[in-house]
Amino acid sequence: MLGEAKNKLLTRVGPGEPMGNLLRRYWMPIAAEADYQDQKVTPIRLMGEDLVLYRDGKGNLGLVDRQCPHRRADLSYGYTEDCGLRCNYHGWLFDKDGACLEQPYEDVAAPERKFREKVKIKAYPLERKAGLIWAYMGPMPAPLLPDWEPFNWPNGFKQIVFTTLPCNWFQCQENSIDPVHFEWMHANWAKRLRGEDGRAPRHLKVAFDEFEHGLVYKRIREDTDETNPLWTVGRTALWPNAFFLGDHFEWRVPIDDENTLSVTWAFFRVPTEAEPFEQDTIPAWEAPLIDETTGRWITSHVMNQDFVAWVGQGTIADRAQERLGTSDAGIIKMRKLFFDDLEKIDRGEDPKGIIRDPAENQSIKLPVAERDLLLRGAPRAALATHPIWAKHMQDFPFCAGQPETVRDAFRAAIGEVSEDA
């Protein structure tokens, strides 16, 4: 268990908070490129800060303070021009770096004052990678945005899913180092939800290893042994706030202390008969949380089941009330590493997983159980009988609510024809 003070250290992410200072040293995925193909202005809240994300007429992306420094007007109601975002109240114009380019009345009435040169708005750097828009909110120089190997895999259908959850980010991330929950939440409970009897194979052994980019958990069940990829490869709690399972990433991006943006990036290698396949735009969609017919949380898909658990722990989990067991060794290890990182940044050091050498940032490999299949592909017949990929061909397994347009695009990518065609 953790006392109140340490729990606050792990969960508070606002400006000036220790964990907020730590997380600001990493790039965070905040939106999809597909949603910003044209000029657009969107309010966004990130780690307790109210901001505006926009794309201007020249294709520049900007992330700036939501309040105009003139009279504190809401810039999410501003409008974009060729270079920047203009406040709708008095017309002040700001570029993506926060510089004030125009103050229409001041520029005419008192040009000699050069007042706009003395005004700057808060702005954060952005980068684009893998169909996502990434923000960096920490001290400069910024580290490199990691170039994970899956971002460069060919012949894959990719999609991005967003979900906003009413709970703290850390209880979401702790799920990334909790192997035993798969036995119960995604197997036994899922069977009951489908009206099935029987019990999933029990976990017999778990282990947790640290590596440069996070933690890896390994496990042995009644139906596996130490030659199985569940033990030889495992799954990755990617530092500081992601989960990597071989075919998809899940990020838990703090909106503030009480809300989290879940971001999923999923990859499916198309059958070899459908190669070569190139995806011009990675589609993005928002997954629903509530079943409108019952008013209860959706439980049909893997991540929806996780969402129920995370939010069920309370808005901010009270870790002083926990009773951890031996299966929670990974949880304990993760917490210790975060406390170590807080001490590192106090000493002026980089925390865990920061990448600054471009030579190291080239298609960085992570633990992948079926790398050969993902890299080389397989015929449709082989995928159709695969214990995992066959299910993925039938339905998107991670989140409920996949739009039919995305489903149709997936069918076309793997060489199937839509039922409505």
Phi and psi in degrees as a GROMACS rama.xvg file:
@    title "Ramachandran Plot"
@    xaxis  label "Phi"
@    yaxis  label "Psi"
@TYPE xy
-122.024  143.071  LEU-2
-72.7664  169.484  GLY-3
-59.784  -41.0369  GLU-4
-63.3155  -44.7913  ALA-5
-70.6229  -34.2172  LYS-6
-62.6325  -39.8536  ASN-7
-64.7222  -37.467  LYS-8
-58.5751  -39.4324  LEU-9
-77.7205  -25.3909  LEU-10
-109.418  -22.3994  THR-11
-85.7366  126.692  ARG-12
-122.208  3.37131  VAL-13
-69.0161  171.387  GLY-14
-56.5031  132.221  PRO-15
87.5246  -14.7133  GLY-16
-77.2874  144.333  GLU-17
-54.3643  -47.5065  PRO-18
-69.7055  -33.9597  MET-19
-60.9995  -42.272  GLY-20
-63.9372  -36.7733  ASN-21
-68.2379  -51.468  LEU-22
-65.1896  -26.4933  LEU-23
-69.3788  -7.72193  ARG-24
-87.0318  4.19978  ARG-25
-122.463  152.474  TYR-26
-74.8734  136.147  TRP-27
-119.148  131.421  MET-28
-74.3031  128.198  PRO-29
-124.835  -15.7674  ILE-30
-164.602  172.596  ALA-31
-106.503  139.268  ALA-32
-58.3874  -35.4538  GLU-33
-58.8686  -27.4863  ALA-34
-85.4431  -3.84178  ASP-35
-129.983  46.0566  TYR-36
-78.3955  -23.7034  GLN-37
-125.851  177.302  ASP-38
-59.6131  135.199  GLN-39
-161.6  149.144  LYS-40
-132.802  126.867  VAL-41
-137.212  129.62  THR-42
-70.6389  143.361  PRO-43
-146.397  141.164  ILE-44
-115.31  128.083  ARG-45
-141.565  119.372  LEU-46
49.2564  45.9139  MET-47
80.1699  5.50858  GLY-48
-111.351  134.424  GLU-49
-89.5801  119.526  ASP-50
-132.13  176.176  LEU-51
-130.519  128.439  VAL-52
-104.853  130.36  LEU-53
-145.381  161.634  TYR-54
-124.558  127.494  ARG-55
-92.6109  -174.516  ASP-56
-66.5682  -21.0374  GLY-57
-97.756  7.42475  LYS-58
88.4307  3.04845  GLY-59
-72.5008  137.561  ASN-60
-99.5099  138.867  LEU-61
-133.128  146.585  GLY-62
-130.884  106.897  LEU-63
-131.315  167.334  VAL-64
-55.1373  141.907  ASP-65
-73.3927  -23.6648  ARG-66
-99.2689  130.199  GLN-67
-67.9235  135.184  CYS-68
-70.9934  -8.83181  PRO-69
-73.155  -70.4151  HIS-70
-128.48  21.249  ARG-71
65.736  29.3721  ARG-72
-67.9994  157.527  ALA-73
-81.7001  109.098  ASP-74
-72.8391  -10.0654  LEU-75
-69.0343  -13.344  SER-76
-99.4798  4.88045  TYR-77
-72.7392  -177.784  GLY-78
-137.932  150.832  TYR-79
-87.7616  151.776  THR-80
-126.353  -166.518  GLU-81
-59.2996  -34.1518  ASP-82
-139.042  82.225  CYS-83
120.872  -172.691  GLY-84
-118.571  127.762  LEU-85
-106.695  132.233  ARG-86
-68.3361  134.558  CYS-87
-79.0726  -6.66604  ASN-88
-85.918  -53.1506  TYR-89
-131.988  8.60044  HIS-90
84.3785  9.30504  GLY-91
-64.3835  138.569  TRP-92
-115.991  131.342  LEU-93
-125.312  143.234  PHE-94
-95.4167  -178.738  ASP-95
-66.1847  -18.9685  LYS-96
-92.9238  1.65145  ASP-97
90.2415  -0.614764  GLY-98
-71.6554  142.358  ALA-99
-87.2324  114.035  CYS-100
-88.6654  -30.2185  LEU-101
-147.485  144.602  GLU-102
-133.607  86.414  GLN-103
-45.6937  -49.2559  PRO-104
-72.4759  -45.8206  TYR-105
-60.3033  -38.5097  GLU-106
-64.8378  -26.8244  ASP-107
-92.622  -43.9754  VAL-108
-76.8484  -34.7444  ALA-109
-144.169  62.9652  ALA-110
-62.3969  -27.1847  PRO-111
-67.9787  -20.4698  GLU-112
-72.9775  -25.5461  ARG-113
49.053  44.6199  LYS-114
-61.0653  -36.5678  PHE-115
-63.6999  -24.8999  ARG-116
-71.3663  -15.1773  GLU-117
-96.4255  -0.199452  LYS-118
-114.404  130.987  VAL-119
-141.483  139.914  LYS-120
-102.914  151.083  ILE-121
-60.494  130.671  LYS-122
-144.115  145.402  ALA-123
-121.331  144.359  TYR-124
-66.5419  148.595  PRO-125
-128.53  149.79  LEU-126
-136.908  159.19  GLU-127
-115.254  133.026  ARG-128
-160.87  137.025  LYS-129
57.647  32.3329  ALA-130
81.0534  1.97091  GLY-131
-109.649  154.171  LEU-132
-103.27  126.642  ILE-133
-114.882  142.012  TRP-134
-118.555  145.264  ALA-135
-123.839  126.101  TYR-136
-118.908  11.0819  MET-137
-102.681  -168.854  GLY-138
-69.5959  151.901  PRO-139
-93.531  154.23  MET-140
-75.0447  145.5  PRO-141
-71.1256  145.757  ALA-142
-70.0286  174.634  PRO-143
-77.7497  143.527  LEU-144
-73.0721  119.086  LEU-145
-57.709  135.274  PRO-146
-100.968  80.3826  ASP-147
-69.1205  143.01  TRP-148
-51.0231  -46.3338  GLU-149
-58.006  -25.9465  PRO-150
-61.7164  -20.7727  PHE-151
-108.836  3.35353  ASN-152
-66.0774  138.03  TRP-153
-87.2684  168.893  PRO-154
55.7627  39.8124  ASN-155
-122.16  143.7  GLY-156
-89.9633  121.667  PHE-157
-115.167  150.28  LYS-158
-149.623  155.829  GLN-159
-122.931  134.247  ILE-160
-126.886  132.417  VAL-161
-113.525  143.503  PHE-162
-147.206  133.775  THR-163
-99.975  123.554  THR-164
-114.316  136.269  LEU-165
-84.9975  61.0225  PRO-166
-157.712  168.862  CYS-167
-72.5208  148.919  ASN-168
-63.7728  -31.4615  TRP-169
-72.7896  -34.5364  PHE-170
-69.55  -24.7227  GLN-171
-70.3135  -45.0577  CYS-172
-70.5573  -31.7072  GLN-173
-61.6586  -27.0481  GLU-174
-59.3418  -25.4065  ASN-175
-71.1202  -10.5201  SER-176
-126.646  31.636  ILE-177
-125.188  82.638  ASP-178
-68.1111  -33.1137  PRO-179
-68.5009  -22.1706  VAL-180
-64.1708  -22.7516  HIS-181
-62.4875  -39.5588  PHE-182
-60.6098  -40.6582  GLU-183
-95.1408  -51.0774  TRP-184
-73.8854  -44.4788  MET-185
-97.2525  -3.15967  HIS-186
-121.669  -71.874  ALA-187
-62.4608  -49.6096  ASN-188
-65.1446  -40.8596  TRP-189
-61.233  -37.4659  ALA-190
-61.0648  -44.9565  LYS-191
-63.8546  -39.0338  ARG-192
-62.1571  -31.1308  LEU-193
-88.3773  0.905187  ARG-194
77.9136  23.2284  GLY-195
-99.914  152.023  GLU-196
-95.6703  -178.475  ASP-197
95.3205  168.938  GLY-198
-133.894  142.78  ARG-199
-72.1172  156.364  ALA-200
-56.7136  136.687  PRO-201
-78.7188  151.788  ARG-202
-77.2367  135.401  HIS-203
-109.784  -27.7585  LEU-204
-156.681  138.486  LYS-205
-133.392  153.43  VAL-206
-146.893  154.204  ALA-207
-134.697  121.408  PHE-208
-118.359  140.063  ASP-209
-92.8434  142.296  GLU-210
-141.496  -178.741  PHE-211
-56.1194  -36.2989  GLU-212
-107.192  15.8261  HIS-213
149.258  -142.992  GLY-214
-126.731  148.007  LEU-215
-119.516  131.377  VAL-216
-105.814  144.021  TYR-217
-127.753  153.441  LYS-218
-152.822  151.835  ARG-219
-123.958  129.194  ILE-220
-108.909  176.072  ARG-221
-59.6648  -27.7926  GLU-222
-98.5675  9.9308  ASP-223
-135.226  172.5  THR-224
-140.629  -167.815  ASP-225
-74.7886  0.0311784  GLU-226
-93.6852  -7.26738  THR-227
-79.4617  144.814  ASN-228
-57.5019  -24.0863  PRO-229
-59.2117  -27.32  LEU-230
-103.177  -41.8569  TRP-231
-75.057  -27.7768  THR-232
-114.082  -55.2421  VAL-233
77.4953  -166.338  GLY-234
-132.495  157.811  ARG-235
-114.982  124.254  THR-236
-86.3054  99.7987  ALA-237
-83.8289  128.887  LEU-238
-76.2892  138.552  TRP-239
-98.5742  -15.3624  PRO-240
-141.642  37.735  ASN-241
-133.396  166.128  ALA-242
-130.78  132.174  PHE-243
-124.499  125.432  PHE-244
-118.64  19.2162  LEU-245
97.9972  -46.9155  GLY-246
-114.082  -3.56655  ASP-247
-159.357  156.415  HIS-248
-107.932  150.355  PHE-249
-131.625  121.475  GLU-250
-106.154  144.702  TRP-251
-114.944  94.2545  ARG-252
-94.5868  120.485  VAL-253
-67.2144  124.188  PRO-254
-81.3248  -47.4362  ILE-255
-160.932  -164.472  ASP-256
-65.0947  -23.3554  ASP-257
-116.901  4.0276  GLU-258
-143.81  146.163  ASN-259
-134.803  139.006  THR-260
-96.5913  114.909  LEU-261
-86.2319  125.966  SER-262
-122.651  120.044  VAL-263
-113.15  132.113  THR-264
-120.415  113.275  TRP-265
-117.867  143.651  ALA-266
-125.8  132.973  PHE-267
-129.962  118.344  PHE-268
-71.3965  120.645  ARG-269
-69.2094  156.35  VAL-270
-58.3684  151.482  PRO-271
-60.6052  -27.5742  THR-272
-65.6244  -22.225  GLU-273
-95.1124  1.53254  ALA-274
-82.4927  153.563  GLU-275
-75.9612  145.073  PRO-276
-125.619  128.635  PHE-277
-126.532  136.245  GLU-278
-106.24  113.289  GLN-279
-67.4  -41.9541  ASP-280
-135.265  134.792  THR-281
-85.4089  115.826  ILE-282
-68.7875  150.168  PRO-283
-131.717  144.784  ALA-284
-151.097  164.034  TRP-285
-108.113  127.463  GLU-286
-87.222  135.574  ALA-287
-75.2454  157.578  PRO-288
-108.466  -33.4506  LEU-289
-110.182  135.576  ILE-290
-77.2494  113.273  ASP-291
-63.544  -24.8251  GLU-292
-78.5739  -26.4816  THR-293
-115.002  -20.1894  THR-294
77.007  4.00733  GLY-295
-98.9319  164.594  ARG-296
-69.1921  141.904  TRP-297
-67.5107  135.061  ILE-298
-128.749  11.5301  THR-299
-80.0782  -21.3586  SER-300
-118.065  159.45  HIS-301
-56.4728  -53.8948  VAL-302
-72.0064  -30.2744  MET-303
-61.1151  -35.8314  ASN-304
-64.6691  -41.7727  GLN-305
-60.6141  -42.5123  ASP-306
-57.5594  -40.8031  PHE-307
-58.9842  -42.4625  VAL-308
-67.8779  -45.3776  ALA-309
-63.4724  -49.1561  TRP-310
-68.8084  -31.2072  VAL-311
-65.7231  -17.1967  GLY-312
-76.5944  -4.91935  GLN-313
104.316  164.239  GLY-314
-57.2307  -45.7736  THR-315
-129.5  114.795  ILE-316
-56.5776  134.368  ALA-317
-89.0744  93.2707  ASP-318
-73.63  -9.99736  ARG-319
-70.2422  -17.6115  ALA-320
-97.6368  1.62036  GLN-321
-74.6788  158.195  GLU-322
-133.943  88.2113  ARG-323
-74.7013  146.863  LEU-324
-112.931  -173.048  GLY-325
-65.9912  -28.0073  THR-326
-69.6565  -11.8567  SER-327
-95.0246  17.425  ASP-328
-59.0472  -33.7398  ALA-329
-68.0178  -37.9999  GLY-330
-60.4823  -46.6634  ILE-331
-62.3174  -42.3533  ILE-332
-64.5581  -42.6933  LYS-333
-60.7252  -45.8981  MET-334
-61.0162  -42.6465  ARG-335
-61.7301  -41.1533  LYS-336
-64.5139  -35.8796  LEU-337
-68.2522  -40.8145  PHE-338
-63.4867  -37.5034  PHE-339
-61.8664  -41.5193  ASP-340
-63.5847  -38.4121  ASP-341
-61.2228  -37.891  LEU-342
-68.9692  -36.8949  GLU-343
-61.1428  -47.0803  LYS-344
-70.0013  -27.5699  ILE-345
-63.6181  -30.0246  ASP-346
-87.825  0.712585  ARG-347
83.9601  16.1908  GLY-348
-98.2544  159.664  GLU-349
-72.1706  141.737  ASP-350
-77.9558  -177.295  PRO-351
-61.6727  140.34  LYS-352
82.1076  1.17369  GLY-353
-71.8793  136.041  ILE-354
-117.432  125.027  ILE-355
-124.767  -16.1735  ARG-356
-92.0428  114.849  ASP-357
-57.017  -30.7172  PRO-358
-65.5787  -28.3683  ALA-359
-84.5489  -15.9348  GLU-360
-98.6926  51.9666  ASN-361
-123.742  99.3948  GLN-362
47.8687  61.0511  SER-363
-65.0544  125.118  ILE-364
-78.3226  143.064  LYS-365
-126.702  163.792  LEU-366
-60.5465  121.914  PRO-367
-133.068  123.335  VAL-368
-71.2144  -36.6148  ALA-369
-123.485  53.1005  GLU-370
-58.3471  -40.3999  ARG-371
-60.513  -45.078  ASP-372
-64.7808  -42.2369  LEU-373
-68.8396  -31.8035  LEU-374
-87.101  -40.719  LEU-375
-98.1548  -22.3079  ARG-376
83.5699  178.53  GLY-377
-154.138  153.645  ALA-378
-64.1585  159.955  PRO-379
-58.3118  -39.6163  ARG-380
-62.0979  -37.728  ALA-381
-70.1178  -39.5694  ALA-382
-66.372  -36.2101  LEU-383
-67.8725  -18.041  ALA-384
-110.547  2.81321  THR-385
-72.6581  138.54  HIS-386
-62.7013  -23.9902  PRO-387
-108.669  -52.6855  ILE-388
-65.954  -29.122  TRP-389
-60.097  -39.8401  ALA-390
-68.4574  -36.3029  LYS-391
-65.4337  -30.9174  HIS-392
-69.8847  -25.1635  MET-393
-87.4473  -34.3864  GLN-394
-159.902  146.354  ASP-395
-69.9154  116.797  PHE-396
-84.0346  -16.5045  PRO-397
-86.1823  -46.7043  PHE-398
-130.866  143.897  CYS-399
-76.0985  157.459  ALA-400
92.4667  17.9756  GLY-401
-58.0887  125.934  GLN-402
-62.929  147.766  PRO-403
-62.8498  -30.7801  GLU-404
-63.4478  -38.3012  THR-405
-71.6862  -39.5141  VAL-406
-61.9298  -42.4472  ARG-407
-63.7971  -40.0596  ASP-408
-64.228  -37.5532  ALA-409
-65.5275  -44.6139  PHE-410
-59.0562  -42.8437  ARG-411
-64.6243  -37.9747  ALA-412
-65.2685  -36.1349  ALA-413
-93.1058  4.1139  ILE-414
88.9022  19.5855  GLY-415
-101.504  160.895  GLU-416
-107.128  135.015  VAL-417
-59.3112  145.511  SER-418
-61.3143  -25.4831  GLU-419
-89.7919  -4.46954  ASP-420
